[in-house]
Amino acid sequence: MKKQIQLLIIAALVTSHCFAGGFQVNLQGQKQTGMGHAGTGLLTDNACVFFNPGAMSMLDSLISVSAGGSFIFPRITFVDQASGYEAHTVNHIGTPITLYATLKIHKKGKWNFGLGIYNPFGSIVQYPDDWKGQFLLREINLKTFFIQPTVSVKVTDKLGIGVGFVYAFGNFSLREALPLQDSTGKYGEANLNGKASGYGFNAGIYYKVNEKLSLGLDYRSQVNVKISGGTADFTVPSSVGYLFPNTTFSSQLGLPSTLTLGAGYIATTKLKLALDINYIGWKSYDSLNIVFTDHTDQLKDIHSPRCYHNTFIFRLGGQYQLNDNWTVRLGGYFDMTAANAGYLTPETPDENKIGITAGASYKITNRLHVDASFLYIEGLKRTDTNTEKQFTGTYKEKALVPGVSLEYVF
């Protein structure tokens, strides 16, 4: 039973980041998403607060404000090849948002100030209550917010640098079945709820090599998330209730850093291209330690190895200006899995993924425009046996993600 509780806690603490690692649905800018979510080396709008704070100093506008959101329709399919059993996640819609604002004191000023609020990690994953893996997971619901005040300076007409402080916070709820039946044959259930917070930073350099080529380097630091006072509640037969007291727990987890090298190229007055290479420091997630306030023979502190490895994501995209009002975009990316063999679980069935993107912008007025994007993610089928639970299955993921935003420039 200790392993049942162990996996429950692991799922709740890491799915916040494994949603990004598992689906890699990064949605921090509609223009960038339309180009494969590339935007470190190509300046497009105030979403550079996230993509490259160094580029923020190159914005021409005195003030710009934008707000947007996306709608995530994920789908996970589980298949037991030996028996032919198949299960699908229950349909849910994720709704991450972005809010950006930038301010330049005067038109020829070198300093630019910005604020970003965005949801980099989060997911809703729910399987039918009676599915084969119900003792690993029934449902998880996670929301996270990053708040990033940012400052950027134009060192020269070609070079800009910037840095932002990141405050991260979030909450989650999770439930899974316990292999204990009451007199009616109903399985017990564990419910986990908690809040987490942490700090980090985002720093970037943007350099215009010439009128056509620009380069960017961005580093988003590891965020050490601390959880204290999380609650674990158990519904079990009264005869074993003393083994599963409702209690609290604490933990700390290092969410991985991201180093991005980007390039932008203005091929013509109408055509712009972008290339980003992300290096994700998943190796920071090598183990997980949980400390409970109360202990029993079945409920003990947990020290669990996870053994993830660092990975790359390769992103490529472009935009073409059709006329004075319309701009269209296309892109794609290849996202390498971070999960080693033996560590796949129903809430984090991480696999290599391919993303295909498209987008468009319409200029309503010279100051107001609307941006839209669409992302399709296809995970490459992967079969694995979780060494801790000896749970074998084949996983297949996909997601549809439309999004829209408005930006007003002063």
C-alpha positions, -999 to 999 in steps of 0.1 A, spaced: 0 0 0 29 23 5 35 23 -32 -1 33 -38 3 64 -17 37 71 -31 25 72 -67 -5 94 -57 18 121 -43 42 119 -72 14 124 -97 1 155 -80 35 172 -76 49 166 -110 20 167 -135 22 205 -134 54 203 -153 49 170 -170 19 184 -188 45 206 -206 69 177 -207 42 152 -218 22 174 -242 47 202 -245 19 226 -250 36 259 -246 12 288 -254 29 320 -244 21 340 -275 -4 336 -304 20 349 -331 48 327 -318 25 297 -315 15 301 -352 52 298 -360 59 266 -340 61 286 -308 94 301 -320 101 337 -309 135 341 -292 154 355 -321 126 372 -340 109 402 -325 71 403 -332 52 418 -302 52 422 -264 52 385 -258 90 389 -259 85 395 -221 84 357 -220 104 347 -252 133 370 -248 134 400 -223 164 414 -242 142 420 -273 117 440 -252 140 471 -254 137 471 -293 99 476 -292 89 509 -309 57 514 -290 55 535 -259 28 513 -243 14 480 -255 -11 458 -238 -23 423 -249 -45 396 -235 -51 362 -249 -61 326 -242 -61 291 -257 -84 261 -255 -67 228 -251 -85 196 -261 -62 168 -251 -68 131 -256 -48 101 -241 -55 66 -253 -43 36 -232 -41 1 -247 -32 -32 -230 -18 -51 -259 -20 -85 -242 -57 -83 -236 -68 -57 -261 -83 -35 -233 -85 2 -242 -93 33 -222 -96 70 -231 -94 101 -210 -126 120 -202 -130 151 -224 -119 183 -207 -109 217 -219 -78 235 -206 -78 273 -208 -43 289 -202 -41 327 -205 -15 353 -213 -14 390 -202 14 412 -213 21 449 -209 52 470 -218 61 506 -211 88 528 -226 93 562 -208 99 581 -240 101 573 -277 139 574 -279 145 559 -245 168 530 -239 148 514 -210 116 494 -213 96 479 -185 72 450 -188 49 426 -170 38 391 -180 12 368 -164 9 334 -180 2 297 -174 32 277 -184 21 244 -168 -12 229 -160 -37 202 -171 -69 183 -165 -65 145 -169 -94 122 -160 -99 85 -167 -131 66 -161 -133 57 -124 -134 19 -131 -106 18 -157 -77 -7 -154 -53 19 -140 -76 34 -114 -51 26 -86 -26 48 -103 -49 77 -113 -85 86 -116 -84 124 -120 -60 153 -116 -67 190 -120 -38 215 -119 -35 252 -124 -3 273 -123 4 310 -127 37 328 -134 40 365 -127 70 382 -143 79 419 -139 107 426 -164 132 453 -173 151 457 -205 178 481 -218 190 489 -253 228 488 -249 233 498 -286 210 501 -316 218 464 -322 220 449 -287 194 446 -260 195 428 -227 167 421 -202 158 402 -171 126 393 -153 118 381 -118 94 351 -117 69 343 -89 51 310 -95 21 297 -77 -6 271 -83 -30 246 -68 -40 211 -76 -65 183 -68 -61 146 -74 -79 114 -67 -71 78 -72 -86 45 -61 -72 24 -33 -74 -14 -34 -96 -17 -3 -132 -27 -7 -161 -20 16 -191 -43 22 -207 -32 -12 -175 -39 -31 -167 -3 -37 -130 6 -37 -116 32 -14 -103 65 -27 -75 90 -19 -79 127 -25 -49 151 -25 -51 189 -25 -23 214 -22 -9 248 -31 27 254 -42 49 284 -48 84 292 -59 107 318 -75 130 320 -106 141 344 -133 140 349 -171 170 366 -188 177 372 -224 200 388 -250 188 401 -284 213 411 -312 206 425 -346 234 412 -368 222 432 -397 190 444 -413 179 408 -421 194 386 -394 188 387 -356 198 363 -329 185 357 -294 195 338 -263 171 332 -235 174 314 -201 145 306 -180 158 294 -147 148 263 -127 119 271 -103 121 254 -70 85 248 -60 78 243 -23 47 226 -10 37 228 27 4 220 44 -9 199 15 -38 177 26 -42 140 20 -77 126 27 -86 89 25 -120 71 21 -114 36 33 -133 9 52 -135 18 89 -116 -14 99 -84 0 83 -91 37 88 -63 39 115 -37 30 88 -48 59 66 -53 90 87 -62 123 70 -29 142 72 -7 168 57 26 167 38 54 189 25 79 186 -4 101 205 -27 106 200 -65 129 216 -89 110 225 -122 136 224 -150 153 253 -167 150 261 -203 179 275 -225 168 287 -259 189 298 -289 169 315 -315 173 332 -349 151 354 -370 155 362 -407 137 388 -428 138 372 -462 118 399 -479 97 428 -467 67 404 -464 84 371 -453 100 365 -419 114 332 -406 121 320 -371 141 291 -356 143 282 -319 162 253 -302 152 247 -266 173 227 -242 152 216 -213 170 207 -180 148 178 -171 177 161 -153 167 183 -123 138 159 -118 159 129 -107 141 121 -74 112 131 -53 110 133 -15 78 135 5 76 142 42 43 134 60 31 150 92 16 116 104 30 81 99 16 46 101 28 12 89 13 20 55 20 57 53 57 66 54 80 93 41 88 87 4 121 88 -14 116 79 -50 140 81 -80 125 94 -113 157 96 -135 145 120 -162 171 133 -187 177 166 -205 160 170 -239 158 192 -270 129 208 -288 135 220 -324 111 247 -336 107 263 -371 82 288 -385 75 318 -406 50 345 -413 39 362 -445 22 396 -448 -6 392 -474 -16 429 -473 -19 459 -450 -44 441 -428 -37 404 -430 -6 383 -419 -5 345 -420 18 320 -403 29 283 -404 53 263 -383 62 231 -366 83 215 -340 98 181 -328 98 175 -290 120 148 -276 107 127 -246 123 133 -212 110 101 -196 134 71 -195 121 36 -201 105 22 -169 91 56 -157 60 61 -178 27 66 -158 -9 73 -169 -7 110 -159 27 115 -176 28 92 -206 56 112 -222 67 104 -257 83 120 -287 59 145 -302 54 164 -334 35 198 -334 21 215 -365 9 251 -362 -8 278 -382 -20 313 -374 -31 347 -387 -33 383 -376 -59 410 -386 -53 447 -381 -86 461 -370 -70 496 -367 -35 509 -367 -35 504 -329 -57 474 -324 -52 439 -339 -63 404 -333 -41 373 -334 -52 337 -337 -33 304 -338 -40 267 -341 -18 239 -328 -21 201 -335 1 178 -314 6 141 -322 25 119 -298 44 89 -312 30 57 -298 50 44 -269 48 11 -249 64 8 -215 63 -10 -181 64 12 -150 91 -5 -129 76 8 -96 40 -4 -103 47 -31 -129 19 -15 -150 23 -22 -187 6 -4 -215 8 15 -248 1 52 -247 -10 75 -276 -15 113 -271 -28 141 -292 -42 175 -286 -60 203 -306 -53 238 -294 -70 269 -309 -61 303 -294 -68 340 -298 -55 373 -284 -60 411 -287 -32 437 -286 -35 475 -283 -5 496 -290 -2 533 -278 
